[in-house]
Amino acid sequence: MSSTATVDPKIVKQLRDMTNAGMMDCKKALEEANGNLEEGEKILRKRLGLSAAKKAGRETKEGIVASYIHLGGKVGVLLEVNCETDFVAKNENFREFVKDITLQIAAAHPLYVSRDEVPQHLIDAEREVAAGQVKGKPEAVVQKIVDGKVDKYYATVCLLEQAYIKDQNKTIRDIVNQKIGEIGENIIIKRFARFTVGE
């Protein structure tokens, strides 16, 4: 489909609803994908990811600290998310995103923001357990299985690698990158604390 060909506005709106990207971005992605919704979404996600990568080095000195209390005061979350400007920090879209992340932390109980925060001795222990479970297999197979199990461990304990509770096909990192693409500023989940009564 050439860029002059028309894309059904209903499909453009559908893609916008799925991704929260701008109308023109959705239209361009669909034109590139010959009107195919699934392909258009892939193109858009790739583009939003690239857009996020370009912004990743920019300083984030603004932001908010948000809290969430769940289960009648049994679970609480404190979260700091940074952005580049005070304007974005006050933006409803940004605040809604931060609220969603507090819900994620309350529900999915991550222990760290990202892989580089996980202590090496825990990773070594995971590798040892995984290797012990597949003893006797060829070394290359063992290595592949161990790497896979360690990746699963990261996906459990690291917030950015967890499946998003509102859409299991995306990780929190995908959601952050999508929001960076929408808002046009670098966003960093800085730190969080999760409290449970009795723990």
Steps between C-alpha positions, in 0.01 A plus 500: 500500500659832402508793738229668292264203534236535765487285809162429656466753787334226710820292480710808584283558808525132592880516485499819705282333765739202510821704528406850622728637226418818306247484213760598237746237629225237481401609149862488374558158657183362338595647162837327530325176601256512206209545737585188704419577865738241650791610280419865570521433873842331460633794295368747755644313800839483327484870424392593854780281634754682278358830613544386862860391434585847360363666814660255746809711565310817587498621859195439715499742792124540535229246576277386784489271800172308500341271756239228484329317787328168428291237679369728774844616603674161482727586203662834422726627221720809476643572155725768348477555124712768335446703183673801341263788575260615767241545223498123435512419873167683534354342183196276558625240249833470687328480838264230376802301377670533841181383672492192273857420603410519872217251430749274320736506800216426744372209290818345357737556795827578315814527713716718273449755224744340252753219451799706606354532853479123556791383720740270312486229770125457434560454127781251572265305729228495229755374245619228737146376571408507129820315401432237768156435350641414156811299589613249240390699196750640247678818617344721229151379594569553871621855432188583297266362766686678781490833311127451441434434869706803605301715254179369659637592843571854379147519356365416847712727721579798271222753452611604149496137381170396652197442280268799534194403707268684258651338187704182546647535147700805608768550762522803725803607292270497191250717687771746607632523142148549368442782749834663403384492137164653590623770737825584321720499811731250663329318790684298763352281770748598769409293805215349697417343834224248557368441851285210618359481851676228697799464265 
